[in-house]
């Protein structure tokens, strides 16, 4: 996809260059799918591939979240490579013997000489061939057999667990790719919160106490992941050359469709659900019951937003989006 960048919000040149700087080692192979791509809906995968020839305009402000995430990943990687880990571990009280025993991104020869040594793998890419396709992925870090993924995200995501299934599938795919390196049956997610508030951490028992928190999830058995991969590839093959209208639509879950919401307005003349409401409900029954109790007003369903459309590279070619509410121009 050819992208022309705009700077509608006046981001300074020093940061604009950072937002467009990209050192990621992409695999240039049309038959290659990364773990994160394979996890996307089939419609998004296929239309994104077709849209590569489409000219798109993108504002620099759209790059901020991904650049912050990349900086987080790069910082963690640098801390564990080129011997940079020694000084921090000393500061935390680790002995020289403990520090020297750790093998970081070890070779097969090093493992053969030290089969019982604690190992850490950082940002390692693995590729497997499945039929006519190549599937690959680069995990963030594997600490002593357990894969860990570093996420910069909102506290809301952490509390509600809306992406837990994605974390489990991603970690399971990494283990499927790296069964010798990833020997634990769990994935640990290391959250770095972009909107953490100290006041909330002091007043809310469920709120994370620091800007960094972790959660662990049980991985899917490898044999089940193998079946999932082959089924997904078969579906991609089936629709790869199909007309756009024949490619299966994204489901509500695929679209990250916002939850239903019913808005009560004391003023019964209001017809626009985007206006600030008097009270919101998650079910129509609760909203209408409240309306009856008040003896006045009106209940309006709020539009459900297809949040994934904002991140879909296949957006220019997709007709499903035309019947959806989304926040993408």
C-alpha positions in Angstrom: 0.0 0.0 0.0 1.3 3.4 -0.9 0.8 5.9 1.9 1.1 9.7 1.8 1.4 11.2 5.3 -0.2 14.4 6.5 0.5 16.4 9.6 -2.8 18.0 10.4 -2.1 18.5 14.1 1.3 20.2 13.7 3.5 17.4 15.3 7.0 18.8 15.5 9.6 17.5 13.0 11.7 15.9 15.7 8.9 13.6 16.7 7.4 13.3 13.2 10.6 11.6 12.0 10.4 9.2 15.0 6.8 8.3 14.2 7.8 7.2 10.7 11.1 5.5 11.7 10.7 1.8 11.3 13.4 -0.8 11.8 11.2 -3.9 11.9 12.5 -6.8 9.8 9.4 -7.5 7.6 9.3 -10.7 5.6 8.7 -9.9 1.9 6.9 -13.0 0.8 3.3 -13.1 -0.5 2.9 -16.7 0.9 4.1 -15.7 4.3 1.7 -14.9 7.2 2.8 -13.6 10.5 1.1 -14.9 13.7 -0.5 -11.5 14.2 -1.8 -11.4 10.6 -3.1 -15.0 10.8 -5.1 -14.0 13.9 -7.1 -11.4 11.9 -10.4 -12.1 10.2 -10.1 -13.8 6.7 -11.8 -10.8 5.1 -9.3 -8.4 6.6 -6.3 -10.6 5.5 -7.5 -10.9 1.9 -8.6 -7.4 1.3 -5.5 -6.0 3.0 -3.4 -7.9 0.6 -5.4 -6.6 -2.4 -5.3 -3.0 -1.0 -1.5 -2.8 -1.2 -1.8 -1.2 -4.6 -4.3 1.4 -3.3 -3.0 4.9 -2.5 -3.9 5.9 1.0 -3.5 9.1 3.0 -2.6 8.8 6.7 -2.1 11.4 9.4 1.0 11.3 11.5 -1.2 11.2 14.6 -2.3 7.7 13.6 1.2 6.5 14.2 1.6 7.5 17.8 0.2 4.4 19.5 2.3 2.0 17.4 5.4 4.1 17.8 5.0 4.1 21.6 4.5 0.3 21.5 7.6 -0.2 19.4 9.7 2.0 21.7 8.5 -0.2 24.7 9.5 -3.4 22.9 12.8 -2.0 21.7 13.7 -0.8 25.2 13.0 -4.3 26.7 15.0 -6.0 24.0 18.0 -3.7 24.5 17.9 -4.3 28.3 18.4 -8.1 27.7 20.9 -8.1 24.9 24.6 -7.1 24.4 25.3 -7.7 28.1 23.1 -4.9 29.2 21.3 -7.1 31.7 24.3 -7.5 33.9 24.2 -4.1 35.7 20.4 -4.1 36.4 20.5 -7.7 37.8 23.4 -6.7 40.1 21.4 -3.8 41.3 18.6 -6.1 42.2 20.9 -8.3 44.2 21.6 -11.2 41.9 25.0 -12.9 42.5 27.7 -13.0 39.8 27.2 -16.8 39.6 23.4 -16.4 39.0 24.0 -13.7 36.4 26.7 -15.6 34.6 24.6 -18.8 34.5 21.9 -17.2 32.3 22.1 -18.0 28.6 20.6 -15.3 26.4 19.7 -16.3 22.9 22.0 -19.3 23.2 23.2 -21.3 20.2 22.7 -25.1 20.0 26.3 -25.6 21.0 25.9 -23.5 24.1 22.8 -25.5 25.1 24.6 -28.8 24.5 27.4 -27.6 26.8 25.0 -26.3 29.5 21.7 -28.3 29.2 20.5 -27.2 32.6 21.3 -23.5 32.3 18.5 -21.0 32.7 17.7 -19.6 29.2 16.2 -16.3 28.0 15.3 -15.8 24.3 14.6 -12.2 23.1 12.9 -11.2 19.9 13.5 -14.4 18.0 11.7 -15.1 14.7 10.7 -18.6 13.7 9.1 -19.7 10.4 7.3 -22.9 9.7 6.0 -24.2 6.3 2.4 -25.5 6.2 1.4 -26.6 2.7 2.0 -23.7 0.3 2.3 -21.2 3.1 5.0 -20.0 5.5 3.9 -19.0 9.0 6.2 -17.0 11.2 6.3 -14.9 14.3 8.8 -13.0 16.5 7.9 -13.3 20.2 8.9 -10.6 22.6 10.7 -12.7 25.2 10.8 -16.2 26.5 11.9 -16.3 30.2 13.0 -19.7 31.4 10.6 -21.5 29.1 7.6 -19.2 29.4 6.7 -16.9 26.6 5.9 -13.3 27.6 4.4 -10.5 25.6 4.7 -6.9 26.3 1.6 -4.8 25.7 1.2 -1.0 26.0 -2.5 -0.6 26.5 -5.2 1.0 28.6 -6.2 0.0 32.1 -9.7 -0.6 30.7 -8.3 -3.4 28.5 -6.6 -5.0 31.5 -9.6 -4.8 33.8 -12.3 -6.0 31.4 -10.2 -8.7 29.7 -11.6 -8.0 26.2 -8.4 -9.2 24.5 -7.7 -12.2 26.7 -8.6 -14.7 24.0 -6.3 -12.9 21.5 -3.4 -13.1 24.1 -4.0 -16.8 24.6 -4.1 -17.5 20.8 -1.0 -15.4 20.1 1.0 -17.2 22.8 -0.3 -20.6 21.7 0.8 -19.9 18.1 4.3 -18.9 19.4 4.5 -22.1 21.3 3.4 -24.0 18.2 6.3 -22.4 16.3 8.8 -22.8 19.1 8.0 -26.0 21.1 11.7 -26.4 22.2 12.1 -22.9 23.4 8.6 -22.5 24.9 8.1 -25.3 27.3 5.7 -23.8 29.8 1.9 -24.1 29.3 1.2 -20.4 30.1 1.8 -17.0 28.6 2.5 -14.0 30.8 1.3 -10.6 29.5 3.3 -7.6 30.8 1.0 -4.6 30.6 2.4 -1.0 30.5 -0.5 1.3 31.0 -0.9 4.3 28.8 -3.6 5.9 30.9 -2.8 4.8 34.5 -3.9 7.2 37.3 -2.4 7.1 40.7 -5.6 8.5 42.3 -7.6 5.5 41.0 -4.9 3.1 42.2 -5.4 4.4 45.7 -9.2 4.5 45.7 -10.2 1.4 43.7 -9.3 -2.2 44.9 -9.5 -3.6 41.4 -7.3 -1.0 39.8 -3.6 -1.8 39.2 -1.3 -0.4 41.8 1.5 0.6 39.5 1.8 1.5 35.8 3.1 -2.0 35.1 1.1 -5.2 35.9 1.0 -8.8 34.7 -1.5 -11.6 34.0 -0.9 -15.2 33.1 -3.1 -17.3 30.8 -3.3 -21.0 30.0 -2.2 -21.9 26.4 -4.1 -24.0 23.9 -2.7 -27.5 23.4 -0.3 -27.6 20.4 -2.4 -30.3 18.6 -5.4 -28.0 18.7 -3.3 -25.1 17.4 -2.1 -27.2 14.5 -5.8 -27.8 13.5 -6.7 -24.1 13.9 -3.8 -23.1 11.6 -4.6 -25.5 8.9 -8.3 -24.6 8.9 -7.5 -20.9 8.8 -5.1 -21.4 5.8 -7.7 -23.5 4.0 -10.3 -20.7 4.4 -7.8 -18.1 3.2 -7.1 -20.3 0.1 -10.8 -20.8 -0.6 -11.5 -17.1 -0.8 -8.2 -15.6 -1.9 -9.4 -14.9 -5.5 -13.1 -14.7 -4.7 -15.0 -11.5 -5.5 -15.1 -9.1 -2.5 -18.8 -9.7 -1.9 -18.3 -13.4 -1.6 -15.7 -13.2 1.1 -17.3 -13.9 4.5 -18.2 -10.8 6.5 -16.4 -10.1 9.7 -18.4 -11.1 12.8 -19.4 -8.8 15.6 -16.4 -10.2 17.5 -14.1 -9.7 14.6 -15.3 -6.1 14.3 -14.7 -5.4 18.0 -18.3 -4.1 17.9 -19.1 -2.0 20.9 -21.5 -3.4 23.5 -25.2 -2.6 23.1 -26.2 0.5 25.0 -29.6 2.1 25.6 -29.8 5.7 26.5 -32.6 7.3 28.5 -33.4 10.9 28.0 -35.7 12.8 30.3 -36.5 15.1 27.4 -38.8 13.0 25.2 -38.2 15.3 22.2 -34.6 14.2 21.8 -34.1 12.0 18.7 -30.3 12.0 18.4 -28.6 9.3 20.5 -25.3 11.1 20.3 -26.6 13.8 22.6 -25.5 13.4 26.3 -28.0 11.2 28.0 -29.6 11.3 31.4 -28.8 7.6 32.2 -27.4 4.6 30.2 -28.3 1.0 30.3 -26.9 -2.3 28.9 -30.3 -3.8 28.2 -33.5 -2.4 26.6 -35.6 -4.0 29.4 -33.8 -2.1 32.1 -34.0 1.2 30.2 -37.7 0.9 29.5 -38.4 -0.1 33.1 -36.6 3.0 34.2 -38.6 5.1 31.7 -41.8 3.7 33.1 -40.8 4.5 36.7 -40.0 8.1 35.7 -43.3 8.4 33.8 -41.7 10.4 31.0 -38.7 10.6 28.6 -37.5 8.5 25.8 -35.1 5.5 25.3 -32.8 5.5 22.2 -30.3 2.7 21.2 -26.8 4.1 20.9 -25.1 3.2 17.6 -22.7 0.3 18.0 -19.2 1.1 16.7 -17.1 -1.3 14.6 -13.8 -0.4 16.2 -11.6 -2.7 14.1 -12.4 -0.8 10.9 -10.1 2.0 12.1 -7.1 -0.5 12.0 -8.0 -2.4 8.9 -5.8 -2.1 5.8 -8.5 -3.6 3.7 -10.9 -0.8 4.5 -10.7 1.0 1.1 -12.0 -2.2 -0.7 -14.5 -3.4 1.9 -18.3 -2.9 1.3 -19.3 -4.4 4.6 -18.0 -1.2 6.3 -20.7 0.8 4.4 -23.4 -0.7 6.6 -21.5 -0.2 9.8 -20.8 2.7 12.2 -17.1 3.3 12.5 -14.9 6.1 13.6 -12.7 6.1 10.4 -13.2 8.9 7.9 
